[in-house]
Amino acid sequence: MLRLLRLIGQRTLEWLETLGRAGIVWLWAIFGLPRRGDLALFTKQIFQIGVLSLPIIVLSAFSIGGVLALQGYTQLARIGAEESVGLGVALVLLRELGPVVTGLLFAGRAGSAVTAEIGLMKATDQLSGMEMMGVDPLRRIVAPRLWGGFIAMPTLTLIFNTVAIWAAALAGIDWLGIDPGGFWAGMEDAVELWEDVGKGTIVKSVVFGVIISWISVFQGYDCQPTAEGIGNATTRTVVYSSVAVLAVDFLLTLVMYGEFK
């Protein structure tokens, strides 16, 4: 019994220590908003994290939008409500699927890349070299990637939703023969700017971007400087980010649209 309690206490202390280190990295990096001289670094991270993630975001959005339209038409056709396909697809994408799927893809593609890059810098003593030269690696390396993730994630989510809705319209109107007026009119009448786009898309994507970016930079900065350590850190980034996105999405949905709002 004592051994079990000792083990629980040890694991708890290790978890609190890790959380403390993550908090320190967060505070030092969050106030390291790139200055005018660091604009090139910041722009480079926007490109690597955001622009290079566009192909997987666009292809996934097109597939998901088309599938939602096909499945929605199959179900709604049974009750003669085919024209509501546009409304259903828009609400599902704006409130849930858009930010969640984008977050999962963002963690798998950009988050893992950030962790591996920072971990490799640590393994090759580049971070230690910066400290010896008087350069703060948190400001030079971590902060641009952290802020780049903050900006890239909401932008990618908006692009995902736009492409997915366009793909749903292509599948519903051009392939299935849904009336274009009913498809777009139902969406226009029911979708609310703040309730659906603001809270469902913008707020969730910003929160997910903060969480994924924080996990990514910390796992890379705190990993063991070995090949195995970098691999484990990259795996933890994808797993922790995915679980966090799904768990936080449930809480946000409960607060925004549940009975506790």
N, C-alpha and C positions, 0 to 999 in steps of 0.2 A: 504493500500500500504506500509506504513511504517512497519507494522507488518510483512509483507511478506519479505521485505528487511532485517529486523532484524533477521528473521528466517534463511534466506539464509546466512547472515553473520555469524550467530552462528554456523550453520552446517559447513560452510567453515572453521572456526577457529577450530572446533572440529576435522575435517578431517586433517587439517595441524598439529594439536597437535599429533594426532595418528601417522601420517607419521613421525613426528619428533622422537617420542618414538621408532618407528620401526627402524628408521635410527640409533639411539643410540645403540639399541640392536644389530643391524647388525654390526656396527663398533667394538663394544667391543667383539663380538663373533668371527668375521671374523679374528681378530688378535689373537684370542685365540687358534690357531692351537695347538693341543695337543702335549706336550713335551714328552720326553722319559718316564717320570713317569706317564703320562696320557694315555699311549698306550693301557692299558687294557680297559679303558673307551671307547676309540675310536674304538677298535676292537669289543667291545660288541655292540656298536651302528651299526656298519656295519652289524653285524649278525642280530640284531633285525629289522633294517630298510630294509636291502637288502635281506639277506638269507631267512627270514621268509616271504618275499613277493614273493618268487619264485613260490610257487604252483599256486597262482592266475594268475601270469604272464604267466606261461607255459600253463596252461589250456586255458586261453583266447587267447593266441597266436595260439595254435593249432586249436581252433575253427574258429578264424578269417582267418587264412591262408587257411583252407579247404573251407570256404565259399567264399573267394575271387576267388579261383580256380574254384569252381563250377559255380559261377555267371559269371566269365570271359569266361569260356568255352561256356556257354549258349549264350552269346552275340557274341563272336568271331566266333563261328561255323556258324553263319549266312552268314559270308563273307569268309568262308574258311581259317581263320587265327588262327586255334586252337593252333598252335605251339607258338604263341605270348603270350599265357597265362602266361608263366614263366616271360617274360619281364614285362608284365603289373603288375603282382603281386609284383615283386621285386621293381619296381619304386614306386608303391603306398605305400608299406610298408616302404621303406627306406626314402622316402621324407616326408611322411605325417603320415600314420596310426601308424607306429611303435612308434615314439616318442610321438605322441598325446595320443594314447590309453594307453601307458605305463604311461604317466604323469597323466592321469585321474585315473587309477588304483592305482598308487603310492600315489596320494592325498587321495583317499578313504581309503586305507589300512594303509600305513605308516604315512601319514601326520596327519590323525585324531588320530592315536595312540600316536604320539609325543605330540600333543596338549593336549590330555587328561592326559598324564603322567605328563607333566610339570604343568598343571593346578592343578592336584591332589597334587603335591608337594607344590604348593603355598597355597592350601586350608588347608593343614595339617601343615603349618608353617615350612616345611623343608627348603625352601629357606631362610626364615628369620633366622632360626637356623644356616645355613651356614654362613650368614653374621655376626652373633654374634660371631662365632668362627674364623672369619677372612678369610673365604673361599669365593672366588668370585663365585657366582652361574652361572654367565654368562660364566665363563671359565670352571667350573666343570660340569655344566648341559647342557647349551645351545650350547656351541661350539662343543662338540663331536657329538651332534645330527645334527647340521648344516653341519659340514664337512662330516658326515656319509651320509647325503642326497646328497651332492655334488657328492660323489663317487658312491653311489648305483644306482642313477637314470640312468647315461649313461650305466653302466654295465647291468642293467635290460633291457634297450632298445635294446642293442645288443643281449641279450638272446631272447627277444621277437621276433626280426626280424629273427633270426636264426631258431627258432622253427616254426614260421609262414611260412617261405619259405619251410622248410622241410615238413610241413603239406600240403602246396600247391602242392609240388611235389608228395606226396603220393596220394592226391586226383586226380591230373591231370594225372599222369603217370600210377599208379596202378589201379585206378578206372575208369577213363575216356578213357584210352588208348592213351594218347598223346605220340608222339614219344619222347623218352628221349633226344636224340641228339638235336632235335629242341627246346625242353623246356629249356635245360641248355645253349645251344649255343646262343640263343637269349638274354638270361639274361647276359651271359658273354660278348657279343659284345656291348651291349648298356649301361650297368651299369658302371658308372665312379667312381673311388675311392673317389676323392675329391668332385666332383659335387653332387653325390648322397649319399655316405656313410659319407663323411666328413661333408659337410654342412647339408644335410638332416637329418642324424641320430645323429652324434656326437655333432654338434653345438647346434641343437635344444634340445637334451636331457640334455646337460649341462645347458643351459638357463632355461629349465623347472625345473631341479633339484634345481637350485639356488632359483627360485621363490617359488616353493612349500615348500622347507625347511625353507626359510625365513618366509613365512606366518605361517607355522606350529609352529615354535618355538616362534614367537612373539605373536600369539593368545594364546598360553598356558601361556607365561610369563606375559601377560598383562590382562588376564581374571579376572573376579570377583571371589574371592575365595569362591564360593558357588557351590552347586551341579547344580543349574540352570545356573550359570555363566560358568562352565566347559562345560555343554551341549551346550550352545549357542556358545562358542568359538570353540568347535569341529565342529559344523554345519557351522560356518563361514569359518573355514579352508577348508572344502570340497568345499563349494560354491565359495569362493574367488579363490581358487587354480584352480578349473575347469574353471571358467570364464577367469582367467588370462592365462591359458594354451591355450585356444581356441583363445583369442584375440592376444596374442603374436605370436602364430603360424601363424595367418593371416599376421601379420606384417613381420615376418621373411620370409615367403614364398614370399611376395610381394617384399622384398628387394633382396632375393637370386635368385628367378626365374622369377620375374616380369620385367616390362620394366624399373624399377628404379634401377636395379642391376648395 
